[in-house]
Amino acid sequence: MPISTIASKKWAIPHRPWIISGPCSAETEQQVMTTAQKLAASQKVHLFRAGIWKPRTKPGGFEGVGAVGLEWLSNARAAYGIPITVEVATAKQVVEALKFSVDVLWIGARTTVNPFSVQEIADALKGVNIPVLIKNPLNPDLELWTGAIERMAGAGIEQIGLIHRGFSNYGNTDYRNAPMWHLAIEMKLRHPQLPMINDPSHICGRRDILMEVMQRAVDLDFDGLMIESHPEPEQAWSDANQQVTPDRLIEMLEQVRWRAEDVNSDTFHTALDALRQQINQLDVEMLQLLGRRMQVAEEIGRYKKENNITILQAGRWQEIVENACARGEQVGLSREFITRYLEAVHMESINRQKRILDS
């Protein structure tokens, strides 16, 4: 079933923002019950999560308690009235979770990256009416993410949501998984009918920068947050550095500056429309300038062809980047933005010059 056949409006998630929390891993029944009790009592957490099966990068680590954890979660739901969610990676895990009437399932990043695994889960869910959340794949590939959506839709799942947990990025040091916000925004634009949840815990990998990422997600109009909490984070059996206590989680949720998606004010909309018209005009002017720049690049390509010169001139390129970054900083533009912009312009210039050389 193509994604276009899913309802054009977002399915009605129970709350907005939708807060999902709980330990990275279910370790003991007491740990599960204690965490669920505190989170439910806060009335700020709407869905209780815990990892039952834990795919690990290397063998020998804690790989979850298995199906016995489902009984613990079920008992927590019965005791404190909080719905429960778990990650599933195989058809067998889907069957086990459904035996305990898990309220929501989610597909992890390691599974989303494998279409065979996603299809196995989709086949196991045919005929089942349950919400499914899909984390982005480990690698920054939006087609894989969209493919997982389409496989779930093909199985008849109507309540599909997305979880942005960041992407593996070689050399990344600031985050455990680079957020690459532009990719999450692109998915929101491609699939506006699907709620998007942000997972600051897996993006950050550490507690001290959680608030920064939480606020960024809220400012970008995400529909909710998934944050790991544990009664004793330092003693957690997995991902200890990124978990917070339930009490700290509640403090953080109270500190977030929640934004409205719109405001019912004619004055606001009039002022906003005027500013947007200015942006529209500036965009037209920039496109015209880019068009003229490409014409000059094509002329350079013709001179290179006549003189049998290579397209790429590394020294010239470095000179352009350094000069542009220096000027950009003077008008408040970051080096990262200028570099990414110039790389896109440069590739378009190279492609045009190559067509000339090949003609």
Secondary structure as UniProt FT lines:
FT   HELIX           3..5
FT   STRAND          18..22
FT   HELIX           29..42
FT   STRAND          47..49
FT   TURN            59..60
FT   TURN            66..67
FT   HELIX           68..80
FT   STRAND          84..87
FT   HELIX           91..99
FT   TURN            100..101
FT   STRAND          104..107
FT   HELIX           109..112
FT   HELIX           115..124
FT   TURN            125..127
FT   STRAND          132..135
FT   HELIX           142..154
FT   TURN            155..156
FT   STRAND          160..164
FT   TURN            170..171
FT   HELIX           181..190
FT   TURN            192..193
FT   STRAND          196..198
FT   HELIX           200..204
FT   HELIX           207..209
FT   HELIX           210..219
FT   TURN            220..221
FT   STRAND          224..229
FT   HELIX           233..235
FT   HELIX           240..242
FT   HELIX           246..255
FT   HELIX           266..306
FT   TURN            307..308
FT   HELIX           314..330
FT   TURN            331..332
FT   HELIX           335..358
//
